[in-house]
Amino acid sequence: MSIPRQPMPEQEASERRANFFEVARGLTPEMAKQEAERCLQCKDAPCVAGCPVEVPIPEFILALRGGDVQEAAQVLKSKNNLPAICGRVCPQESQCESVCTLGKRHEPVAIGRLERYVADWELGQGSIPPEKPQPTGKRVAVIGAGPAGLTCAADLAKMGHEVEVFESLHAPGGVLIYGIPEFRLPKEIVRAEVDYVRRLGVEIHLNSVVGKLYTIDELLEEHGFDAAFLGTGAGLPIFMRIPGVNLIGVYSANEFLTRVNLMKGYLFPDYDTPVLVGEKVAVIGAGNVAMDSARCALRIGTLQALERGEDPPEVHIVYRRSRQEVPAREEEVHHAEQEGIVFDFLTNPVEILGDDKGQVVGMRCIRMELGEPDASGRRRPVPIEGSEFDMDVHTVIMALGTRPNPIVFADSGGLERTQWGTVRANEATGQTTKHRVWAGGDVVTGAATVISAMGAGKQAAADIDRFLKADGGGKAE
């Protein structure tokens, strides 16, 4: 208990504003050993219950503490197929670390940092996939190569099933590859983790849009798959219904981050994807996607300004609630503040202003105050009459959430959806209302965390395995 929590080495804020290199550098071997020593090795292990994929946390930390990093990696991989990713983007502070016994009186064990350390060590050595089990002869189609789909596919392959993944984009990873920036999750890490899934025997088909190239029914009835898992995420952006959203200079966060990350806009002109950022940028929303958008805009705009010999851009987060209600991870908010992002709390846009060429030149906003709690449990923002004012902005990025893209549901009779376009599925098993079809991740819950999607993929894989092995694959219940 006398050992302090080891700080994560980071790139200086003044430097990282103008580059896309990873902000968090990772623990050194000495720091990882020190942090591992802090674990109390609790018998009841509340941290395991706090992990959506139930990683045996005390076991992997004990192996690390004993100097057997390979064993620590094997323990991690027994439950988590993507640990190098989770060690970077999981909200451990609200999951495993939030219930850490040490955290009741001291700072909790830095479980996420230790997970990243072990996973990065293994990637550096070359991860060894487990021995393949005897084939079951059953085939499963996994639709979507994001966190839920990759997890489900990997687990099913480990169970002996033949798995094929159908991904609409030209690179696997889903939100890991198009949404999360390089400075938070280097794409070489995603590629390495995907390669591990491939080496388990999973076949990944890219540029394969289910709903266009094939329907779900065609995969099941004509292509011989015994079951299907929907892990297509929620990629349809939500815009505010205010005047001016069609002006030049208004992006959805999905489009903006896809251009920056998947299409390598941050490496322009080496990659021919220009991303224009004005002198003043407003990002609407305050979730993790909003933080990613603001920090990307700052970097892109700074690099462009340096080329022109101008001042870097001024980037604002515009949020209708207060600092206390911000849904983004505290670490992401802290990094954004360090980098100079301006937070405009209790502020809500009512109109985006344009010039005679249709280009954004400003944004009309109104001040808000907090009233009684709404259905989310947060205090509801209420407009203050007569408090309207204009902001001078040239780029507006809407980061207000997403919904599932309906294209995958084409001709999919029997698959019930909610009023928000998400799929109805059993919370414990992932079974949908359509026979032989399971679903998990954002396509069921709406936009959520990477690890929750992985947990859903793991639960569905277990139930698909049960279904396929029961009487040779009987009717799902």
C-alpha positions in Angstrom: 0.0 0.0 0.0 3.0 2.3 0.4 3.8 2.0 -3.3 2.2 5.0 -5.2 0.3 4.4 -8.4 2.7 4.7 -11.3 2.1 7.7 -13.6 1.7 7.1 -17.3 4.5 8.7 -19.3 3.0 11.1 -21.8 4.1 13.2 -24.7 4.1 16.9 -23.7 1.0 18.8 -24.6 2.9 21.6 -26.3 4.5 19.0 -28.7 1.5 16.7 -29.3 -0.7 19.6 -30.5 1.1 19.4 -33.8 1.5 15.6 -34.3 -0.5 12.4 -34.3 2.0 10.3 -32.3 0.6 8.4 -29.4 0.0 10.6 -26.4 0.4 7.9 -23.7 3.9 6.3 -24.0 3.2 3.2 -21.9 4.8 2.0 -18.6 8.5 1.0 -18.5 9.3 -2.6 -17.3 10.3 -1.2 -13.9 7.1 0.8 -13.6 5.0 -2.2 -14.6 6.7 -4.3 -12.0 6.1 -1.7 -9.3 2.4 -1.3 -10.3 1.9 -5.1 -10.2 3.3 -5.1 -6.7 0.3 -2.9 -5.6 -2.3 -5.6 -6.4 -3.7 -7.2 -3.2 -4.6 -10.5 -4.9 -8.1 -10.5 -3.4 -9.8 -13.8 -3.2 -13.1 -12.5 -4.2 -11.5 -10.4 -7.1 -14.2 -7.7 -7.6 -12.2 -6.4 -10.5 -13.0 -9.5 -12.5 -16.7 -9.0 -12.0 -16.2 -5.4 -13.1 -14.7 -6.5 -16.5 -17.2 -7.0 -19.3 -15.1 -9.9 -20.7 -14.2 -11.3 -17.2 -10.4 -11.2 -17.6 -8.7 -13.0 -14.6 -7.1 -9.8 -13.5 -5.3 -11.0 -10.3 -3.9 -14.0 -12.2 -2.3 -12.0 -15.0 -1.0 -9.4 -12.6 0.5 -12.2 -10.4 2.3 -13.7 -13.4 3.6 -10.2 -14.3 4.8 -9.6 -10.8 6.7 -12.9 -10.9 8.5 -11.9 -14.1 6.6 -14.3 -16.4 5.2 -11.8 -18.9 4.4 -14.6 -21.4 2.2 -16.3 -18.8 0.5 -13.0 -18.1 -0.2 -12.6 -21.8 -1.7 -16.1 -22.0 -4.0 -15.4 -19.1 -5.1 -12.1 -20.7 -5.8 -13.8 -24.0 -7.8 -16.6 -22.4 -10.6 -14.0 -22.1 -9.7 -11.0 -24.1 -8.8 -11.3 -27.8 -7.8 -7.6 -28.2 -5.9 -6.7 -25.0 -3.6 -4.1 -26.6 -6.6 -2.2 -27.8 -8.5 -2.5 -24.5 -5.5 -1.4 -22.5 -5.7 1.9 -24.5 -9.3 2.7 -24.9 -11.3 0.9 -22.2 -12.9 3.1 -19.5 -11.2 1.1 -16.7 -11.8 3.9 -14.2 -15.6 3.1 -14.4 -15.2 -0.7 -14.7 -12.5 -3.0 -13.2 -10.6 -0.2 -11.4 -13.8 1.3 -9.9 -14.3 -1.8 -7.8 -10.6 -2.4 -7.0 -10.3 -3.2 -3.3 -7.2 -1.1 -3.0 -9.1 1.9 -4.4 -11.3 2.0 -1.3 -8.6 3.8 0.7 -5.9 4.5 -1.9 -5.7 4.9 -5.7 -6.8 1.7 -7.5 -4.3 -0.6 -9.2 -3.7 0.7 -12.8 -5.2 -2.4 -14.4 -5.6 -0.9 -17.8 -2.0 0.3 -17.9 -0.7 -3.2 -16.9 -3.0 -4.8 -19.5 -1.5 -2.5 -22.2 2.1 -3.3 -21.0 1.6 -7.1 -21.2 -0.2 -6.9 -24.5 2.4 -4.7 -26.1 5.1 -7.0 -24.8 3.4 -10.0 -26.5 2.9 -8.1 -29.8 6.6 -7.3 -29.7 7.4 -11.0 -29.3 4.9 -12.2 -31.8 1.7 -13.5 -30.4 1.1 -17.2 -30.6 -2.5 -18.3 -31.2 -3.8 -21.3 -29.2 -3.9 -24.7 -30.8 -7.0 -25.1 -33.0 -9.6 -27.5 -31.7 -11.2 -30.3 -33.7 -13.5 -28.7 -36.4 -17.2 -28.9 -35.6 -18.3 -28.6 -39.3 -20.5 -25.6 -38.4 -20.2 -22.3 -40.2 -20.9 -18.9 -38.8 -21.2 -15.6 -40.7 -20.1 -12.5 -38.6 -21.3 -9.2 -40.1 -19.0 -6.4 -39.2 -15.3 -6.5 -38.2 -15.5 -4.1 -35.3 -14.9 -4.9 -31.6 -18.1 -7.0 -31.2 -17.6 -8.9 -34.5 -13.9 -9.6 -34.1 -14.4 -10.9 -30.5 -17.3 -13.1 -31.5 -15.4 -14.4 -34.5 -12.3 -15.2 -32.4 -14.2 -17.0 -29.7 -16.1 -19.1 -32.2 -12.9 -20.0 -34.0 -11.4 -21.1 -30.7 -14.5 -23.4 -30.3 -13.8 -25.1 -33.6 -16.3 -23.4 -35.8 -15.6 -22.1 -39.3 -16.0 -18.3 -39.2 -16.2 -15.8 -42.0 -16.4 -12.1 -41.3 -18.1 -9.7 -43.8 -16.8 -6.1 -43.4 -18.2 -3.2 -45.5 -15.1 -1.0 -45.3 -11.7 -1.7 -47.0 -10.0 -2.3 -43.7 -11.1 -4.4 -40.7 -11.5 -2.8 -37.2 -14.7 -0.9 -37.4 -14.7 2.1 -35.0 -11.2 1.1 -34.0 -9.9 1.9 -37.4 -12.1 4.8 -38.6 -13.2 6.5 -35.4 -10.4 6.4 -32.8 -7.5 8.7 -33.7 -3.9 7.5 -34.1 -2.7 9.4 -31.1 -5.0 7.3 -28.9 -4.9 4.0 -30.7 -2.1 3.5 -33.3 -3.4 1.6 -36.3 -0.5 -0.8 -36.3 -1.9 -2.0 -33.0 -5.3 -2.7 -34.5 -3.7 -4.4 -37.5 -1.7 -6.7 -35.2 -4.7 -7.6 -33.1 -6.7 -8.3 -36.3 -3.9 -10.5 -37.6 -4.1 -12.6 -34.4 -7.8 -13.2 -35.1 -7.0 -14.2 -38.7 -4.4 -16.6 -37.4 -7.1 -18.3 -35.4 -8.5 -19.3 -38.8 -11.1 -16.5 -39.2 -11.5 -15.4 -42.9 -12.3 -11.7 -43.3 -14.0 -10.5 -46.5 -13.5 -6.7 -47.0 -15.6 -4.3 -49.1 -18.5 -6.7 -48.5 -21.7 -4.7 -47.7 -24.3 -7.1 -46.3 -27.7 -5.8 -47.3 -26.3 -5.0 -50.8 -23.9 -7.8 -51.8 -25.8 -10.4 -49.8 -28.8 -10.3 -47.4 -28.8 -12.0 -44.1 -31.3 -14.6 -45.4 -29.0 -15.3 -48.4 -26.0 -16.0 -46.2 -28.1 -18.4 -44.1 -30.2 -20.1 -46.8 -28.0 -19.9 -50.0 -24.4 -19.7 -48.7 -24.7 -22.5 -46.1 -24.1 -20.6 -42.9 -25.6 -22.2 -39.8 -25.8 -19.0 -37.8 -25.1 -15.3 -38.2 -23.9 -12.6 -35.8 -24.7 -8.9 -36.4 -21.9 -6.6 -35.1 -22.4 -3.7 -37.6 -22.1 -1.0 -35.0 -23.9 2.4 -35.2 -22.5 4.4 -38.1 -25.4 6.6 -39.0 -24.7 10.1 -37.6 -27.3 12.3 -35.8 -27.5 16.0 -36.7 -29.2 18.8 -34.8 -32.5 19.9 -36.5 -31.5 23.6 -36.7 -31.1 26.0 -39.7 -27.7 25.9 -41.4 -26.7 22.2 -41.0 -26.2 21.8 -44.8 -23.7 24.7 -45.0 -20.2 24.0 -46.3 -18.0 23.5 -43.3 -20.4 21.4 -41.3 -19.3 17.8 -40.7 -20.7 14.8 -38.8 -18.1 13.5 -36.4 -18.3 10.2 -38.4 -17.3 11.8 -41.6 -14.6 14.0 -40.1 -13.0 11.2 -38.1 -13.2 8.8 -41.1 -11.5 11.2 -43.3 -8.8 11.9 -40.7 -8.2 8.3 -39.6 -9.3 5.7 -42.1 -8.6 7.8 -45.2 -5.3 9.1 -43.6 -6.2 12.8 -43.8 -3.7 13.5 -41.1 -0.9 12.4 -43.5 -2.0 14.8 -46.3 -0.5 15.3 -48.9 1.2 11.8 -48.7 -2.4 10.5 -48.8 -4.8 12.5 -51.1 -7.4 13.2 -48.4 -7.6 16.9 -47.7 -9.4 17.8 -44.5 -10.2 21.5 -44.3 -10.3 23.1 -40.9 -11.1 26.7 -40.3 -9.5 29.2 -38.0 -12.2 28.6 -35.4 -13.8 25.2 -34.9 -16.9 24.3 -32.8 -17.5 20.6 -31.8 -21.1 20.0 -30.6 -21.2 17.4 -27.8 -19.0 16.3 -25.0 -18.6 12.5 -25.3 -15.4 10.6 -26.3 -16.2 11.1 -30.0 -16.4 14.9 -29.4 -13.0 14.8 -27.6 -11.5 12.9 -30.5 -13.0 15.3 -33.1 -11.8 18.4 -31.2 -8.3 17.0 -30.7 -8.0 15.9 -34.3 -9.2 19.3 -35.5 -6.7 21.0 -33.4 -3.8 18.9 -34.8 -5.0 19.1 -38.4 -5.5 22.8 -38.1 -2.2 23.4 -36.4 -0.3 21.5 -39.1 -2.0 23.5 -41.8 -1.3 26.8 -39.9 2.4 26.0 -39.5 2.7 25.5 -43.3 1.1 28.9 -43.9 3.0 30.6 -41.1 -0.2 31.4 -39.2 -1.5 31.0 -35.7 -3.0 27.6 -34.8 -6.8 27.2 -34.8 -9.1 27.9 -31.8 -11.1 24.8 -31.1 -14.2 24.8 -28.9 -16.3 22.0 -27.3 -19.9 23.3 -27.1 -22.0 21.4 -24.6 -25.5 22.2 -23.3 -24.9 20.8 -19.8 -22.2 21.6 -17.2 -18.7 20.1 -16.6 -20.1 17.7 -14.1 -22.4 16.0 -16.7 -19.7 15.5 -19.4 -20.0 11.9 -20.5 -16.4 11.6 -21.9 -13.7 9.8 -20.0 -12.0 12.1 -17.5 -8.6 11.3 -19.0 -9.8 12.4 -22.5 -11.2 15.7 -21.1 -8.0 16.3 -19.2 -5.9 15.8 -22.3 -8.1 18.1 -24.3 -7.8 20.8 -21.7 -4.0 20.4 -21.6 -3.9 20.8 -25.3 -5.8 24.1 -25.2 -9.3 23.0 -26.2 -11.9 25.6 -25.0 -15.0 24.3 -23.2 -18.2 26.3 -23.6 -20.5 24.7 -21.0 -24.3 25.4 -20.7 -24.3 26.5 -24.3 -26.6 25.2 -27.1 -26.5 26.1 -30.8 -29.8 27.2 -32.4 -28.6 28.1 -35.9 -25.5 27.8 -38.0 -24.7 31.0 -39.9 -23.4 31.1 -43.5 -22.3 33.7 -46.1 -23.5 34.2 -49.6 -21.3 31.3 -50.8 -22.9 28.8 -48.4 -19.8 28.7 -46.2 -20.0 28.6 -42.4 -19.1 32.0 -40.8 -20.7 31.7 -37.3 -23.0 29.9 -35.0 -25.9 31.4 -33.0 -26.2 29.9 -29.5 -28.3 30.3 -26.4 -27.2 30.0 -22.7 -28.7 27.1 -20.7 -29.3 26.4 -17.1 -29.9 23.0 -15.4 -33.4 22.0 -14.3 -34.7 18.8 -12.9 -33.2 15.4 -13.9 -34.4 13.8 -17.1 -34.7 10.1 -18.0 -30.9 9.7 -18.1 -30.6 10.9 -14.5 -28.8 14.1 -15.5 -30.3 17.5 -14.9 -32.2 18.7 -17.9 -30.8 21.8 -19.7 -33.3 24.6 -20.0 -32.8 27.6 -22.3 -32.4 31.0 -20.7 -34.7 33.4 -22.5 -33.0 36.3 -24.2 -29.5 34.9 -23.8 -28.7 34.3 -27.5 -25.3 35.3 -28.8 -23.2 34.6 -31.9 -19.9 32.7 -32.0 -17.4 33.3 -34.8 -16.7 29.9 -36.2 -15.7 28.5 -39.6 -16.0 24.7 -39.0 -18.7 22.9 -37.1 -18.5 19.2 -36.2 -21.6 17.4 -34.9 -20.7 14.8 -32.3 -24.2 14.0 -31.0 -24.3 10.2 -31.3 -25.1 7.7 -33.9 -27.7 5.0 -34.9 -27.3 1.8 -36.8 -27.2 2.0 -40.6 -30.4 0.4 -41.9 -28.8 -1.0 -45.0 -27.8 -4.3 -43.3 -31.5 -5.0 -42.5 -32.6 -5.1 -46.1 -35.0 -8.1 -46.7 -34.3 -9.4 -43.2 -37.8 -10.5 -42.2 -38.4 -11.4 -38.6 -35.6 -9.2 -37.3 -37.3 -6.7 -34.9 -35.8 -3.3 -34.3 -36.6 -0.5 -31.8 -37.8 3.0 -32.5 -34.2 4.1 -32.6 -33.3 1.6 -35.3 -31.3 -0.7 -32.9 -31.9 -4.5 -33.0 -33.9 -6.2 -30.3 -31.7 -8.9 -28.7 -31.6 -10.8 -25.5 -29.3 -9.0 -23.1 -27.7 -12.2 -21.8 -27.3 -14.2 -25.0 -27.5 -11.8 -28.0 -30.3 -13.8 -29.6 -32.5 -11.7 -31.8 -36.1 -12.3 -32.8 -34.9 -13.9 -36.1 -34.0 -17.6 -36.1 -30.3 -18.3 -36.2 -29.3 -14.7 -35.9 -27.6 -13.0 -32.9 -26.5 -9.4 -32.5 -24.3 -7.4 -30.1 -22.5 -4.1 -29.6 -23.7 -0.7 -30.8 -26.2 -2.2 -33.3 -28.1 -3.3 -30.2 -27.3 -0.7 -27.5 -26.6 2.4 -29.7 -23.2 4.0 -29.4 -21.3 2.7 -26.3 -17.8 1.5 -25.4 -15.4 -0.8 -27.2 -15.3 -3.2 -24.2 -19.1 -3.4 -23.8 -19.3 -4.4 -27.5 -16.6 -7.0 -27.0 -18.5 -8.4 -24.0 -21.6 -8.7 -26.1 -19.6 -10.5 -28.8 -18.3 -12.9 -26.3 -21.7 -13.6 -24.8 -23.2 -14.2 -28.2 -20.3 -16.5 -29.2 -21.0 -18.7 -26.2 -24.7 -18.9 -27.0 -24.1 -19.6 -30.7 -21.8 -22.4 -29.7 -24.4 -23.8 -27.4 -27.0 -23.6 -30.2 -24.8 -25.3 -32.8 -23.8 -28.1 -30.5 -27.3 -28.8 -29.2 -28.8 -31.7 -31.1 -26.6 -30.8 -34.1 -28.0 -27.2 -34.2 -31.6 -27.1 -33.3 -33.9 -24.2 -33.0 -32.6 -21.3 -30.9 -34.8 -20.5 -27.9 
